[in-house]
Amino acid sequence: MKPIRLAIPALTSLISAVGISSCQDDVSTIGSSIVNGEVSISVDSLILGIDASTIDALNIDTRSTTTLLGNISATEYGRLSADYVTQLLAASSMAIPDSIGVERVDSMRMVLEIPRNATIGDTLAPQQLKIYRLSKALPADIKSNFDPQGYYDPDDVVATRNYTLSAIALSDSAFYNNRTLSIAFPLPKEWAVDAFNAYRKGSPIFDWPQDFNKSYPGIYVRSSFGRGALANVQATRLFLYYHYFITRNIVENEISVEKRITMKDSVCLFASSPETIASSLLNYKPAQSVVDLVSNGKKIITTPTGYRVRLTFPAKEILQQYWAADHNLSVINNLTFALPATTVNNDYGILPPPELLMIRTSEIDDFFANGKVPDNKTSFRGTYSSTSGRYEFSSMRQYIVDLKNKGRDIAPEDVDFTLIPVNFTTESVTNSYDGSITVYVTGCSPYISSPRMAVIDTDHAVLVFTFTSQIVK
């Protein structure tokens, strides 16, 4: 640990035990000795420097329900290009009436759904994408630098689409009511016919995702033109379009006549989903100004890829203070940790990541591979507060308790942590009796929603360690 830059003296409150006496001679004294002695509540609040370094994170796990698409170049951030690959989940059944035959199948379209508040850069900049069909299954441990070469035929372009990320062409009502952009483009009609026939024949490939992905390994979406805009694709869906006929009475020249009217409808048959593999393929080159910050010893975090911060948590020093206290009965109450963070000046409004995962470095791969969530023992959730300008880890009690129980021989891996920008999925449960709300973390994935960057000030880390101790006589 670096020398302490500023130490706030420990706040100690001494609570004297109060003897309780009575004029009744028959009152038993059994158990009264437990209050003999001195109880102290110690709150050590320290601002100190901790050992940390910036590490490369150019090859990371980017499996997520959302994917990035496009290119962006920012002077203070760097250049980022993003394509993506995704498997598809098939609907278990096709919701089309049995009376409709394959001759009424019109087409198939792919629709990319993009939240309007999840676009980065110039939304009016022209973009182009190309779609390819994968020829074999994606690897389960796919990373952000995955090369799709050999997984598709570059000469077999399924579809090409020019687009922008602007909603300016929408009507007024659609502009204000629809918060999602939909980029739709046609796929080969034979895809629709083949899918329709397979469903009608009751093909077993739709029963299980693994069976379907053997026949349809997925798609590769490549950004083929355009710079200056990124889209966060929250869903990729394939719709089958068909038509049918109805008969209606229509009044013409005051005479009611029956007319046959053609109606059109669609059904979503395939879509990306949490049950399937989807991964952004990222190529990030940091700006020279960011490289210079790292070279000068600054602790930098960037997203969706680039840099992370690795640190040595000062658990030994904390426990040394605890063990040095004069007591023979104690309880650790809490340990909180906060790291100041500042925004790197830029013209794109790129802010610090909203949340960080602090996790033992040795457990990173296993954590994401098995879809784990922070357990407050070896992995912790840190939320950025724009008010205080720091990431706050509010509950590390069990971590320090477990280390204390191990004894004084603390291994290096016990204090070796990495800070990773992530997205947390949460669920709120309301207590029906008192109305209190409990928030549970149900998911955690690397943050790939947009470019973010921050300077982490590990020289002024803030720790608050609270424990209660007593000398029993």
N, C-alpha and C positions, 0 to 999 in steps of 0.2 A: 504494500500500500504506500502511496506517496505521502510525504509529510502532510500533516493536518494543516490546512490553510486557516481555518477558523474553527474553534471548538467552543460550543456553547456549554457552559458548566452544567453538570447533571443537576436536575431539579429533584431534590429529595424532600419528601414529606414524612416526618416522623410522627407515628401515631402511638401514643403511650397506651398501654393496656390499662384499663380501669378496673380496679378491684371492686367487687360487689360484696358488700357485707350485709348482715342481717342480725337483728336482735334475737332471732329464733335460734336456739342452741341445737335444734334437731335438723337443721339444714345440712345436707350432705356436702362434703368438699370434693367428692369424686368428680374428676374431670376439670377441676378448676385450674390445674397446672398448665393447661394448654394456652391460657392467656398470659402466663408469666413470660416476660421477655419483651423485646422491642420489635415492632413491625415497621418496615419502611417500604414505601412505594417509590421506586427509582425510575425516572424518565430521562434517558440519555438522548439528547438531541444534538447530533453532530453534522457539521458541514465539512466534508473532507474530499480529498482527491483519491481516486482509485485507479489501479492499473487497467488500461484499456487500449485497444488498437482497432483500426479500421481494417476489415478484411474483405476480399473480393467475394462477390456473390453473383457471378455471371451465369452460373449453371444451377438453377434452383428448381424445386418442385412447384410447378405452376398448374397442377390439376385443380380445377375449380368448376363451379357451375356457371361462371361467367368467363368470357374470353375477350382478349383485345384484338383489334383489327385496325391497321392503318400505319401511318408514319408521322413522326413529329420531330422537329428540330428547334431547340431553344438554346440561345447563346449561353446562358448560365447553367443549363442542365445537360445538354448533349443531344445526340441523335438516337431515336428509338424507332425501330420498325417491328411490327407485330403481325403475324399470321396465326392461324390456329387449326388444329385437327380435333375432330370429335366423333365419338361413336354415337349411335342413335338408339333410342328405346322404342320398340314397336308397340302400338296399341294392341291389347289382347284380343280385340275384336273390331270389326269394321262396321261402324254405325250407319249403314246404308240399307234401305229396305230391300228385301229379297226380290221384289218385283222389278228392280232396276238391274239391267244386264250390262255386260261389259261394253256393248255398243253405245251406251250413254256416258261413258267415261270421256271427259274432254281433255284434261291435262293434269300436270302436277307442277306445283310451285314450291320453291323454298322461300321462307320468310325469316329474316333476321330481325329480332326485336331488340331495340336499343333505347334505354331510358334517355330522355332528352337532357337530363341533368348530368349524364355520364358521358358527355362528349368533351373532347379536349382539342383546343386549337381553333382554326378557321372553319366554321361549319359550312361556309359557302365554297370552300375549296373543292374542285372536282376530284373524285376518287374513282378507282376501278378495282373490282375484285374478279377473281377467277375461281371456279369450283372444279375440283377433281374428285373422282371416286377412289377411295383407298382400295388396294388390291390384297392387303393382308392385315391381320390384327395388329393394333397398336401395342407397344410394350407396356406392361403394367407399371413399371417404374419410370415412365416418361418424364423428361426434364425439359427446361425452357430452351435448351440448345439442341433439341431433337432435330435431326436431319431427316425429312420425309423422303429423301431420295431412295428409291427402291420400294417405296410403299405405294407409289402411284405412277401412272404413265403421263409424263409431262406433255405429250402430244395429244392426249385425249382430254380436251377441255370440255367439261360437261356444260358449263354456262359461263357467260361473261356479263358483267353488269356495271354500268356507269352510274354513279350516285353522288349525292352530297348529304351532309348530316344536318341540313337546315330544314326547319318546318315552315319556312316562309310561304310555301305554296298551299298550305292548308287553309281551309275556310276559317273564319273567326271563331266559330263554335268549336271546331275540331282542334284549333290551335290552343284554346283555353282548356278544353276538356280532356284531350288526349295527351298524356305525358310520355308517350312512347312512340318512337319512330319505327316504322316498319319498312324494311327494304325487301321488296319481293321481286323475284325473277323466275322465268319459266325453266323447267327441267324437261328432259326428253319425255315425250308422251308415252313411250314404251315403258318407262319407269312406272307410270300410273297404271297401265294395262297389266303389267307383270304383277304389281302389288295387288291389284283388284282380283286377278285370277287366283293368286296364291291364297288370299283370304277366303275366297269362295270355296276353294278346294279343302279348306281346313288344314293348311300346311302347319306342321308342328314347330316350324322355326319361329313362330310368334309366341310360343308358350313361355320360353325362357330367354332372358337377354343374352346369355352366352351362346345359345343356339342361333339367335338372330344375327349376332355379330360375327359368326363364322361365315354366314352367307352374305351379309352386308357389313363389311368391316368399318365403314364410316366414310367421312368426307374430309377433304383438305380445302380450306378457304385461304386463298393467297391474295394479299394486297399487291396488285400488279401495276398500279399507277397512282400518283398523287403524293403530295407531302404537305404537312402542316395540320393534319387532323387525325385524331384517334377516336375510335368508337369502342364502347364497352358493351359487348353483345351478351345480353342476359339469357337469350334463348335462340335456338336454331330449330325451326319447325318445317316439316314437309307436309303439304296439303294436297289431297286428291280432289279435283273438281269434276262435277258431273251435272247432268241436267235430267229433268223429268217433266211430265206434262200434267196439266190440270185443265178442267173444263169449267168455264164461268159463263154466267148469263150477263150479256152486255146489251144495253139499250142503244139501238141505232135507228135514228129517224122514228122515234117513239115505238119501235118494235124490239121486243126482247129476243135476242138470238144467242145461241150457244157458240162459244169460241174456244178453241184449243190454245192454251197459253204455255209457252216454254218457261220453266222455272229453273234457276241455277242454284247450286248449293255446293258445300265443300265439307271435308272431314279431315282432321289432322291424324295422320297415320304414324308418323315417325317424328321424334323430337329428341334433342339433347336433354339430359336429366342428371340428377345427382347419382343415379345408379350406374351411369356409364362414364367412360373416360373422356375428358375434354381437357385440352391443354393449350395454352398460348405458346407460340414459338417466337422467342424474343431475341433481338439483336440490339444491344445497347452500347454506345460509345460515349463515355462521359466527356463533358466539356473540359477544356484544358483548365479552366478556373476551378472545377471540382477536383481534378487531378492534383492541382497545386495545393488545394486545401488539405488533401490527404498527405501529400509530401511534407507539408508543414506541421504535421502532427495532429490536425483536427480530426475529430471522430465524426465520420459522415455516414448517414444512412440515406439510401436512395431506393425508390421503387419504380417499376415492378421488379427490377433487377439492378445489379451494380455493386452496392456496398452494404455491409452490415457492420455492427460493432460487437467486438468480443471483449469481455471484461472479467476481472477477478473480483468476486464479491468478498468484502472484508468480514467474512463470518468469523475467522479466527480472532480478529481484534475485538469483535463484539463479545464473543464468549470469554475472552481473557478478562474483560471488564466484569462480566457476570461472575466468573469464578473468583475474581479478586475480592468481591464483596464479602464482608464478614457475616456469614449466615449459615445455618444448618437446616433450614426449611425455606423453600422458595417456589414461586410459580412464575413462569414466563407469560406475560399478558399479551404482548403484541410486538411486531416488528414491521415497520413501513419503510419504503424506499422511494425516493424521488430523484429524477434526473432532469436538470434544466435542458431545454432545447430551443434553438433559435432557427428562424427561417433563413435560407440562403437567398439573398437578393436576386430577384428575377422579374421579367416583364410578363410572365405567363400566369402569374398567380399561383405558382406551385408552392404548396404549404407542407408542413411536416405531416408524416403519416398519422392518421387519427388514433391508432392503437398499436402497441408493441407486445410481442410475446418475449418474455425473458425465460430462457430454457437452458438447462445444462447442455453444453455443447455436444457431449457424447450421446445425447438422446434425440437429436434433431431429426435424423432420418426415420427412426422408429415412430416418432411422434406424428409426423405427417403421413407416413405410409399406412398407419393404422387408424387414422382419423381421430386422434385423441383430442382432448380439451384440457386446459390448465387444471392441475390438481392442487395447486398451492403448496406443493411439496418440492417438486423439482422444476415446475413450470408455472409462470405467473402472468396475469393479465395486467398490462399497463395502459392507462388511458391518458391521452394528451389533454391538458387543460389550457385553453387559450388565455384564461385569466391569470393563472400562475406561471404560464410558459414552461411547463415541465410535465414529464410523464410520471404518473403516480401509481405505484404498486402498493396497494393498501393492505394486503394480508399475506405476510410471510412468516407468521408465527410457527406453523407446523414445520417449516423448513429448519428454523433455528432450534426448535425443540428436538427434532430428530438428530441434528448434528450434536447437540448437547448430550443426548443419550448415547451416542456412539463413543463418547469419551474425548480425550484431548488429541487423539491422532486423526486429524482431518486430512483426507486425501486431496490431491490437486484437482481431481475431477469433481469433487464436491463443491468447489467454489468457482469452477470454470463455466461461465455463462455466455450466451450469445443473444443479442437483441435483434428480433426479426419483425418487420412490419407485417401485420396480419389483419384479416377480417374475422370478427367474431359473430357467430349467429347465436342469438339469445331467445329465450322464451320466458314470458312473465306469467306467474301463477298467483292468483288472488286468494287469500285466505277468506273462506266464507264466514268465519266467526268474527274476526276483527277488521277485515278489509285490508290488511297489510298485503303488500305486493313483494314477492320474491322473484328475483331475476336469475335464471339459470343459463349458463353457457352451454349450448348444444352442439356447436360446431366451430372449427378454427381452420382457416386456410390462408396461405400466403396472400398478401395484399397485392393485387395486380390490377385494380380498378382504374388507376390513373398514375401519371408520374407524380411522385412526392419526393421531397428531400429535406434534410434537417441536419444541423450541427448539434451533436450531443455533448454537453458540457460535463464530462466525467470528473473534472477538477473541482466541482462544487456539488457533488452528490449529497443528498440529505437523507440521513437515517434517523429514525426515532425508535428507540428500543425501550420497552417498558417491562419491568418485572417487579414482583412483590417478594420481599424476603423477611425472615424472622429468625431471631436467635432464641431458640427454645431452651429454657433453663430447667 
